[in-house]
């Protein structure tokens, strides 16, 4: 299992944060799940290879940390939003 012990702190507009949290809730995702997926997508887009902490080089990440393929194309004004996942889980 990939370890999730590093913290990333960022500052954003408070209204944007509320809108992001609302959208995540509507998609039954936590903000952390969405941000982790955006980071994985960004690394893959730029060809960056890495082995997640706690994983063996050929081991796959756990299913709860892998988002399905996007259902919408990236927007012109920001990062793409992963599709809704139906895992039955609310935590992340």
N, C-alpha and C positions, 0 to 999 in steps of 0.2 A: 504494500500500500504506500502511495506517495505521501510523504510527510507534509503537513501544512503548518509549519512553525515560524516562518518568516513573515514579518508584517510590512505592508506597504502603506504608507500614509500619504494622502494627497488632499489638496485643497480645491474645492470646486464651489461654484455658485450655489447658495442654499436652495434656491428654487429648482435648479437643475437636479440637485440631490433628491429632492422630494419627488420630482417627476420620474427620475430613474428608479427610486425605490417603489413607487406606485406601479410602474411598468413591470418591474421584476415580480412583484406580488401578483399581478394579473397573469403572468406567465408561470406562476408557481415555481419561481426560482428565487434564490437569495441573491443579493447584490454581489456577494463573494463568488458565487458560482459563475455569474455572468462575467465578472472581471477576470477570473481565472481563464475562462474560455477565450475572452478577447486577447489575453496575453498569449495563450497557446496559439491562437490563429495568427497573431502578429509575428511570433517567432517562426512559425511555419512559412508564412508569406515571405519572410526574408531568409529562409533556408537555414535558420539556426537550429542545430541539433543539440539536444541535452538529454540527460538521463535524470528523471525525477528522483529526488532523495528517497531512499527506502526502496527503490525499484532496482531490479537486475536489468542489464542492458536490453534483453529480449522480452521482458515482462511488459504486459499492457497495463495502463492505468485502470483503476477501478471503474466500473460502469457508471457509478453515480457522479463521476467527475468528467464524463465525456458527453458532450452535447451532440445532438443529432445534426445532420447537415442543415445548412441555412435554408430557410424557405423564402427569404426575401433577398434581393441583391443589395449590395452596400449602397448607402445613400451618398449623395454628393457632399453632405455637410457633416459627416461624422462616421464613426465606426459602425459596422453592421451589427444588427441585433440577432443573437441566436434564436432559433425557433423554440416554441414552447415544448417543454419536456413533460411527459406524463409518467413520473417515477413513483408517485404516491408518497414521496418524501417531501417534507417541507424544510428540513434542515440542510446545512451544507457545510 
